[in-house]
Amino acid sequence: MRPRWPRPLRRLPLRARVVGAFTLGAMLAAFLLVVMTYSLSRGSMLGLRHDSSEAQFFANATQVQSSLRAESPDFAVLLESLPSLSGSRSIVRTGPDTWRSPSLVPSDLPDQLVAALERSDQAHAMRYRLDGVPQLALGLRLRPSAVSQLSETLYFEVVPLSEIEATLASLRLILGVGAALVVLIGVAVGAWAGGRLLRPLATVSDAANSIAHGRFDTRVERSDDPDLAVIVESFNDMADAMERRIARDARFASDVSHELRSPLQTLRSSIDYLNGHRDELSAQGATALNLLASEVDRFQQLVQDLLEISRPDAEGSVFERGLVNVTELVQHRVGEHRSGEHRSGELGPEVELVISPAATDAVVIGDKRGLAQVFDNLLRNAEKHGGGVTRVEISRPGYSVRVAVEDDGPGVAPSERELIFERFARGAAARKRGAGSGAGLGLALAYEHTRRHGGSVRVESRVDGQRGARFVVELPIAGHR
């Protein structure tokens, strides 16, 4: 069973978790290194100082023991002449309340050490602090001489440890800086490792995004890493299978559409002939002819849309690219619809065309014919299902050009705003927006062409709060895709 991250950590991005893991590892390693290094160094320095101080202490105690052979030894002169190790000082107690020392007083000694020495003949040592300075105190009961008048003699030496404490303080600072550097190195290595780990995923993500935008020949470059090679091969195999399936479906739709064009042309010719002899038909025959002509028109539009929508998906299809001035193109398409030259009908003169100054020279790289069909379909959709076009707006927000087509229809509910761009969409949105005479491919074609140009199309409410829908197309400006 593979280990799982705690639930709060699973919400973090993978890169953050990788960096966090390396950081925690570096912090733990730095902590262990600092603790072990400091503990070993401190123990070693204190042990060496204790051993050297103890050796000097016993050497000095031997000299004091030798001086007890005299009847009245001069302890002040004797203690002053003893060798001193790192500033050590000596004191002798020759009676319950009699102390001799050139530099120490009884209160400088820890009471526990004095009490322990009174109860034992063994030497004792104790570390303590005197006026905030660490000290090492050593004590020994001396054997009285036969000629000496002293009943008992206790000898003490106090060795300052301030030098060791200063060295340990410097060591703590150095170890702290070193630990911080280790943690920073851990963060840097984590960030580098996270980038290396996610780079193949980013490559796969870019390839998937490219395929989603219609570039079905996109593949991920093969990797020498055996672990990544499996993922790359699986992704490429999936992309190959999807490309073959899409191409097969597109060829099928294209072939069917081509096969339908001949009988439709025959039907159209027959209808034109009957229209020429309409006077010879009865009223019922004329009505039937009108219905037949309407359905044939709709059928021809469906076949044409099927051919158009299958062309981008078909294998070997060519996407003609060039510089297209979007403003001029929209003006031309609106002009054709206004004059009635377009088959969808004529726009009313009340349609408002608004062009921002920044959008007059908005140029994109793409297929002019495909972009023209995008705007034709949006205008035709508004005329047939949206109560007519009321406003066309062209603007340039940032590095994109935006074309908005507003209508006076019932609008599109938020729950239907994605469904309406699907192929053969005949849901509630389609029923609300007119009589349903279309085939459900016009907006799907607009979506496909816009996507292939790296842009987007959406439907939203009108910005002025009035009834109707607002279809918005955004395309990247040339050089900023």
C-alpha positions in Angstrom: 0.0 0.0 0.0 1.5 3.3 -1.1 2.0 6.0 1.6 -0.4 8.9 1.5 0.1 12.5 2.5 -2.1 13.9 5.3 -5.3 15.4 4.1 -4.3 19.1 4.6 -1.0 18.5 2.7 -2.8 16.8 -0.2 -4.4 20.1 -1.0 -1.0 21.7 -1.7 0.4 21.7 -5.2 2.8 18.9 -6.0 5.7 21.3 -6.4 5.0 22.7 -2.9 4.9 19.3 -1.4 8.2 18.3 -3.0 9.9 21.5 -1.8 8.4 21.0 1.6 9.7 17.5 1.8 13.2 18.5 0.9 13.0 21.4 3.3 11.9 19.2 6.2 14.6 16.7 5.4 17.2 19.5 5.3 15.9 20.9 8.6 16.0 17.5 10.3 19.5 16.8 9.0 20.7 20.2 10.0 19.2 19.8 13.5 20.8 16.4 14.0 24.1 17.7 12.7 24.0 20.8 15.0 23.0 18.8 18.1 25.5 16.1 17.6 28.4 18.4 16.6 27.7 20.8 19.5 27.2 18.0 22.1 30.4 16.2 21.0 32.5 19.4 20.8 31.2 20.6 24.2 31.8 17.3 25.9 35.3 17.1 24.3 36.3 20.6 25.3 34.9 20.3 28.9 36.5 16.9 29.3 39.9 18.1 28.1 39.7 21.1 30.5 38.6 18.9 33.3 41.4 16.4 32.8 44.1 19.1 32.5 42.7 21.1 35.5 42.5 17.9 37.6 46.1 17.0 36.8 47.3 20.4 37.8 45.0 20.3 40.9 46.6 17.1 42.1 50.1 18.4 41.5 49.3 21.6 43.5 47.6 19.6 46.2 50.8 17.5 46.5 52.8 20.7 47.2 50.3 21.9 49.7 50.4 18.4 51.4 54.2 18.7 51.5 53.9 22.1 53.2 51.9 20.6 56.1 55.1 19.0 57.4 56.1 22.4 58.7 54.8 23.5 62.1 53.4 26.8 60.8 53.2 26.8 57.0 52.6 30.2 55.3 49.6 29.3 53.1 49.4 32.8 51.6 52.8 32.7 50.1 52.4 29.0 49.2 49.1 29.4 47.3 50.5 32.5 45.5 53.4 30.5 44.3 51.4 27.5 42.9 51.3 27.1 39.1 48.0 28.5 37.7 46.1 26.8 34.9 44.0 29.3 32.8 43.6 31.7 35.7 42.8 29.1 38.4 42.7 30.2 42.1 43.3 28.3 45.3 41.9 28.4 48.9 42.7 26.2 51.9 40.5 25.6 55.0 42.6 24.8 58.0 39.7 24.8 60.5 36.0 25.0 60.8 36.0 28.7 60.2 39.6 29.3 59.1 40.2 30.0 55.4 43.5 31.0 53.7 43.6 32.4 50.2 45.1 35.4 48.3 42.1 35.8 46.0 39.1 33.7 47.1 36.6 33.9 49.9 34.6 30.9 51.3 31.4 32.2 49.6 33.0 31.7 46.2 32.8 27.9 46.7 29.6 25.9 46.2 28.2 24.7 49.5 27.5 21.3 48.1 31.2 20.7 47.3 32.3 21.8 50.8 29.7 19.5 52.4 30.7 16.6 50.2 34.3 17.0 51.0 33.6 17.1 54.8 32.0 13.7 54.5 34.4 12.0 52.2 38.2 11.5 51.7 37.8 11.3 48.0 38.5 14.2 45.6 35.4 16.0 44.2 34.7 18.3 41.3 31.7 20.4 40.5 30.8 22.9 37.7 28.8 25.9 38.8 28.4 29.6 38.0 30.0 32.4 40.0 28.7 35.9 39.2 27.4 34.5 35.9 30.7 33.0 34.9 31.0 29.2 34.6 33.6 27.7 37.0 35.1 24.3 37.7 35.7 23.7 41.4 37.9 20.9 42.6 38.4 19.9 46.3 40.5 17.3 48.3 40.9 16.5 52.0 44.6 16.6 52.9 46.2 14.3 55.4 47.6 16.2 58.4 51.3 15.8 59.3 52.5 14.5 62.6 54.3 17.8 63.4 51.4 19.9 62.1 49.0 21.4 64.6 46.2 21.5 62.1 43.3 19.0 62.7 42.1 18.9 59.1 42.9 20.7 55.9 40.6 21.1 52.9 42.2 22.2 49.6 40.2 23.8 46.8 40.9 25.1 43.3 38.5 27.1 41.2 39.2 27.1 37.4 37.2 29.6 35.2 35.5 28.1 32.1 34.7 31.5 30.4 37.1 30.7 27.6 35.3 27.5 26.8 32.0 29.2 27.0 33.1 31.9 24.5 34.4 29.1 22.2 31.0 27.3 22.5 29.1 30.5 21.8 31.1 31.0 18.6 30.6 27.3 17.7 26.8 27.8 18.2 26.8 30.8 15.9 28.8 28.9 13.2 26.5 25.8 13.5 23.4 28.0 13.3 24.6 29.7 10.1 25.6 26.3 8.7 22.2 24.9 9.5 20.5 27.9 7.8 22.6 27.3 4.7 21.8 23.6 4.8 18.1 24.4 4.9 18.4 27.0 2.1 20.3 24.4 0.0 17.5 21.9 0.8 14.9 24.4 -0.4 16.9 25.1 -3.6 17.4 21.4 -4.3 13.7 20.8 -3.6 12.7 23.5 -6.1 15.1 22.1 -8.7 13.9 18.6 -8.1 10.3 19.7 -8.2 10.9 21.5 -11.5 12.6 18.4 -12.9 9.7 16.2 -11.7 7.0 18.4 -13.1 8.8 19.3 -16.4 7.6 16.1 -18.1 4.1 16.6 -16.8 4.2 20.2 -18.1 5.2 18.8 -21.5 2.4 16.4 -21.5 0.0 19.1 -20.4 1.1 21.4 -23.2 0.7 18.6 -25.7 -2.8 17.8 -24.3 -3.7 21.5 -24.5 -2.4 21.7 -28.1 -4.6 18.7 -29.1 -7.6 20.2 -27.3 -7.1 23.3 -29.5 -7.3 21.2 -32.7 -3.6 20.4 -33.4 -4.2 16.6 -33.4 -0.7 15.8 -34.8 0.9 17.0 -31.6 3.0 14.4 -29.8 5.3 14.2 -26.8 9.0 13.8 -27.5 10.3 10.4 -26.5 12.2 10.2 -23.2 15.3 8.1 -22.3 14.0 7.8 -18.7 12.4 4.3 -18.5 9.8 5.6 -16.0 8.7 8.5 -18.2 8.9 6.5 -21.4 5.9 4.5 -20.3 3.8 7.6 -19.8 5.0 9.2 -23.0 4.3 6.1 -25.1 0.9 5.7 -23.6 0.0 9.4 -24.2 1.3 9.2 -27.8 -0.6 6.0 -28.4 -3.8 7.6 -27.1 -3.2 10.7 -29.3 -2.7 8.4 -32.3 -5.9 6.5 -31.6 -7.9 9.7 -31.1 -6.5 11.3 -34.2 -7.4 8.3 -36.3 -10.9 8.2 -34.7 -11.5 11.9 -35.4 -10.2 11.6 -38.9 -12.4 8.6 -39.6 -15.5 10.3 -38.2 -14.7 13.4 -40.2 -14.2 11.4 -43.4 -17.5 9.7 -42.8 -19.3 12.9 -42.3 -17.6 14.4 -45.3 -18.4 11.4 -47.5 -22.0 11.3 -46.4 -22.4 15.1 -47.1 -20.8 14.8 -50.5 -23.1 11.9 -51.4 -26.1 13.9 -50.3 -25.3 16.9 -52.5 -26.2 15.2 -55.8 -29.8 14.1 -54.7 -30.2 17.5 -53.0 -29.2 19.2 -56.2 -31.7 17.1 -58.1 -34.4 18.0 -55.6 -33.5 21.7 -55.9 -33.7 21.6 -59.7 -37.1 19.8 -59.4 -38.4 22.5 -57.0 -37.2 25.3 -59.3 -39.1 23.6 -62.2 -42.2 23.3 -60.1 -41.9 26.9 -59.0 -41.9 27.9 -62.7 -45.2 26.1 -63.1 -46.8 27.1 -59.8 -49.9 28.5 -61.7 -50.7 25.0 -62.8 -50.7 23.7 -59.2 -53.7 23.6 -56.8 -53.6 25.5 -53.5 -52.7 22.3 -51.6 -50.0 21.6 -54.1 -48.5 25.1 -53.8 -48.5 24.7 -50.0 -46.8 21.4 -50.2 -44.2 22.9 -52.6 -43.5 25.7 -50.2 -43.0 23.2 -47.4 -40.7 21.0 -49.5 -38.7 24.0 -50.6 -38.2 25.1 -47.0 -37.1 21.7 -45.9 -34.7 21.3 -48.9 -33.2 24.7 -48.0 -32.7 23.5 -44.5 -31.3 20.2 -45.6 -28.8 22.0 -48.0 -27.7 24.2 -45.1 -27.2 21.1 -42.9 -25.1 19.4 -45.6 -23.1 22.5 -46.1 -22.5 22.9 -42.3 -21.5 19.2 -42.1 -19.0 19.6 -44.8 -17.6 22.7 -43.1 -17.4 21.3 -39.6 -15.8 18.1 -40.9 -13.1 19.9 -42.9 -11.0 21.0 -39.9 -11.1 17.5 -38.4 -10.4 15.7 -41.6 -7.0 14.1 -42.1 -4.7 16.3 -44.2 -6.9 19.3 -44.0 -5.1 22.6 -44.6 -5.6 25.6 -42.3 -4.9 28.6 -44.5 -3.2 31.3 -42.4 -2.6 34.9 -43.1 -3.0 38.4 -41.6 -6.6 39.3 -41.1 -7.9 42.7 -40.1 -10.8 41.7 -37.8 -12.4 45.1 -37.8 -12.5 45.3 -41.6 -13.8 41.7 -41.8 -16.6 42.4 -39.4 -17.5 45.6 -41.1 -17.7 43.8 -44.4 -19.8 40.9 -43.0 -22.2 43.3 -41.3 -22.5 45.3 -44.5 -23.4 42.2 -46.5 -26.1 41.3 -44.0 -27.5 44.8 -44.0 -27.7 44.9 -47.8 -29.3 41.5 -48.0 -26.5 40.0 -50.1 -26.1 37.2 -47.5 -28.5 34.3 -47.7 -29.5 34.6 -44.1 -31.4 37.8 -44.7 -31.0 41.5 -44.1 -30.1 43.4 -40.9 -32.2 46.3 -39.9 -30.8 49.8 -40.2 -31.1 50.3 -36.5 -28.2 47.9 -35.8 -25.5 49.8 -33.9 -21.9 49.1 -35.0 -19.4 50.4 -32.3 -15.7 50.3 -33.0 -13.1 51.4 -30.4 -10.2 53.5 -31.8 -7.7 50.9 -30.5 -9.4 48.1 -32.5 -9.3 49.8 -36.0 -5.9 48.1 -36.8 -6.5 44.8 -34.9 -4.8 42.1 -36.9 -4.8 38.4 -36.2 -3.2 35.4 -37.9 -5.7 33.0 -39.2 -8.0 31.7 -42.0 -10.0 34.6 -43.3 -12.7 32.4 -44.7 -13.2 30.5 -41.4 -13.3 33.8 -39.4 -15.8 35.2 -41.8 -18.0 32.2 -41.2 -17.7 32.7 -37.4 -19.2 36.2 -37.7 -21.7 35.2 -40.3 -23.0 32.4 -38.1 -23.3 34.7 -35.1 -25.2 37.3 -37.1 -27.4 34.6 -38.6 -28.1 33.0 -35.2 -29.2 36.4 -33.8 -31.4 37.0 -36.8 -33.1 33.6 -36.7 -33.3 32.9 -33.0 -32.5 36.1 -31.1 -35.1 38.6 -32.3 -32.6 40.3 -34.6 -29.1 41.9 -34.1 -29.2 45.1 -32.0 -25.6 45.9 -31.6 -22.1 44.8 -32.8 -19.1 46.0 -30.8 -15.4 45.7 -31.6 -12.9 46.4 -28.9 -9.3 45.6 -28.0 -8.7 44.6 -24.4 -5.0 44.0 -23.9 -3.4 41.7 -26.5 -6.7 40.4 -28.0 -9.5 41.7 -30.1 -13.1 41.3 -29.0 -16.2 41.2 -31.2 -19.6 41.2 -29.4 -22.9 40.5 -31.1 -26.0 41.5 -29.1 -29.6 40.5 -29.9 -33.1 41.2 -28.7 -34.1 37.6 -28.0 -35.1 35.8 -24.8 -31.4 35.3 -23.8 -29.6 32.1 -22.8 -29.9 30.7 -19.3 -26.6 30.2 -17.5 -27.1 26.4 -17.4 -27.4 26.4 -21.3 -24.4 28.6 -22.1 -22.0 25.7 -22.7 -24.6 23.4 -24.2 -25.5 25.9 -26.9 -22.0 25.5 -28.6 -22.2 21.7 -28.9 -22.9 20.1 -32.2 -26.6 19.4 -32.9 -27.5 21.2 -29.7 -31.3 21.0 -29.5 -31.9 21.5 -25.8 -33.9 24.1 -24.0 -31.7 26.9 -25.2 -32.4 26.1 -28.8 -36.1 25.8 -28.3 -36.3 29.1 -26.4 -34.4 31.0 -29.1 -36.8 30.5 -32.0 -38.7 28.1 -34.0 -35.9 25.6 -34.2 -35.4 25.7 -38.0 -31.6 25.4 -37.8 -29.6 22.2 -37.6 -27.7 23.1 -34.5 -24.3 23.4 -36.2 -23.9 27.2 -36.7 -22.7 28.0 -33.1 -20.7 24.7 -33.1 -18.9 25.9 -36.2 -18.2 29.3 -34.7 -16.8 27.5 -31.6 -14.5 25.2 -33.7 -13.1 27.9 -35.9 -12.5 30.2 -32.9 -10.8 27.5 -31.0 -8.5 26.6 -34.0 -7.4 30.3 -34.0 -6.4 30.2 -30.3 -9.4 32.2 -29.3 -12.7 31.7 -27.4 -16.4 32.3 -27.9 -18.9 32.6 -25.1 -22.5 33.8 -24.5 -23.4 36.1 -21.6 -26.1 38.6 -20.6 -26.1 42.0 -22.2 -24.1 44.6 -20.4 -26.9 47.2 -20.5 -29.2 44.9 -18.5 -31.7 44.6 -21.3 -33.2 41.4 -22.6 -31.3 39.4 -25.1 -28.0 37.6 -25.4 -24.4 38.8 -26.0 -22.1 36.5 -28.0 -18.5 37.4 -27.5 -15.5 36.2 -29.7 -12.0 36.9 -28.5 -8.9 36.3 -30.7 -5.3 36.9 -29.9 -3.6 39.8 -31.7 -0.8 38.8 -34.1 2.5 38.5 -32.3 0.8 37.9 -28.8 -0.6 34.4 -29.2 
